[in-house]
């Protein structure tokens, strides 16, 4: 039991560091603009290769997790993303920044297909564990703005990359020591879930339909998540001018929004464990439509309050797709299934960075929120295709279909 809790803690810390490090640039760019004489629209496209790698490398990371060792891949994650972050802090030109950020994306790609599969391994109820893990990830998003703003104002933008990098390597050392103290755990991830023996059988046609819905909503949700988490510091920089005049204050307000919103996942995780996934998912999507539409023209305190609201439902959506994948895919295929889901999400997310740059440079953030409102409505339409509350995906045990079984279950 103690080993299981420590393992879960390391996975949660990994999720925290993953989102922290990959979003440092979003806030650090506010100071780098001045140092390098570039506009926001000119600078942030240098992060695009990072998010492309974040998506494309998920497939090989998931394959290695399934075929080699999920625990071993997590060791590579901690050391790799830490060292890459430190290299960003040592870069001396925008091109070097782009190259080093790409390395960050390569190693960051490991976490979701491998770490999420480890979180749900062997569990019957996956909603709450995924929600807790998601809270840690979103606290990483929150702390990226806060910590980066503080370090940028006190010791320069380079320290904002170097300090978290050192921390990640330190966690990696502790995690490796933990694994060596429990060598049997290295083999545990290669075994099937006991819960797979109890899994519901889903016909092939329904399985393909469900996974298609997951991929569609994950793609659009990834665009929304990346756009809001990346752009929010700059949105606050422009729209909270009366109360956020420094990078530290911008970081504090972004931290407050992200950290409060993170706990929405716990409520949603509980709901999808006990109620219809279609009802919960559709409600979350409709609320996103409403809040993005309202946010388009707001400034000052009103913008801050609505930002709390839309980030609650943006973060609240995160565990839903992960729960669906956990319920329809068997354990030995789960890393690859999550990898496929996240490669779609992160590949679309990569488009968010140049899209933000173009929209901000030509139309301003009002247009961005209009686009996000339309995207959220597309997710709502997708949720209408999910089966009703009597279907197996709403049960409290995960469905267990893999490619080698589906043909037998028509």
C-alpha positions, 0 to 999 in steps of 0.5 A: 500500500505504501509503495502504491501511494508513493508511486502515485505521488511520483506520477502526480509530481511528474504531471505537475512538472510536465505542465509547469516546464512546458508553459514557462515560455508563455510568461517568460516571453513577456520579458524576452520581448524587451530583451530581444526587441521582438513583439509578442506575435514575433516571439511566440511562434518559436515555441511551435516546434515544441508543441509539435514534438509534444504531440508527435513523440507521444506515439513512440513514447507510448509504444516504448511504455507498453513494450519496454517499461512504463517505469523506465520511461518515467525515469527518462521523462524526469531527467530529460525534461529537466536537462532540456529546460536548463538548456533553454535557460542557457540559450542565446538566440531565438533559434537556440530557444526554439531548438531547446524548447523542441527538446522539452517537447520531446521529453514532455511527450512521455508523460501523458501516454505513459503516466496516465496509463500508470494512474489507471492501471488496475483500478475499477473507479478511474474518475477520481484518481485521474482527477487528482492527477489532473489537479497536480497537472493544472497546478503546474499550469498555475505555478508556471505563471506564478513562478515564472513571473516571480523569477523573471522579476527577481533574477531574469528569465533564464532562471525561470527555466533553470530552477525547475529543470534542476528540480525535475532532475532532483525528483528523477534521482529520488524516483530512480532510488524508489524504483531500485528499492522496489525492483518488482515494480519495474515488471508490474506495468507489463502485466494486465489489469485484473479488472480486464477480466471483469470488463464489459464487451463492446462491439467493434462498431461501437468501439470505433464510434466511441474512439472516434468521438474521443479523438474528435473531442480531444483534438478540439479540447486540446486546442481550447486548453492550449489557447487558454493556458498559453494566452491567459498571462498576455490576456491579463497583461492587456486587460487587467492593466489597473491591477496587474502592472508587473510580470509578478502580478500577472503571474499571481492572477493567472496562478489564482485562476488556474489553481482554483479551476484545477479542482473542478476536475475532482468534481467532474471525476466524481460525477463521471464515476457515478452519472452519465458521461454524455450528460456531464460532458455535454454540460461542460461543453455548453458552459464553455460556449457561454463563458468564452462568448461573454469573455470576448469584450470584457476587461478589468474585474469582470474579465478576471471573474469570467476567466475563473469561470471558463477555466473551471470548465476547461480544466473540468473537461480533462478527465472525461476523455481519459476516463473513456479511454480507460473504460474501452481499452485493455491495459496492455494497449492503454499507453498506445491508446492514450498516445494516439489520443494525445498525439491528436490533442497535442498536434492540434494544440501546436496550431494554437501558438501560431494561431494566437500570434496571428489572431492577436496581431490582426484582430486582438483577443476578442476574436480568439474567444469567439473562435474558442466559443465555436470550438466548444460548441463543436465539442457539445455536438460531439457529445450528443453522439455518445451512448446513453446512461445504460451503456457500458461506458457509464459503468464503474468498471473499465471496459476492456476491448483491445484490437485482438478481441474486437472482431469477436464481439460483434 
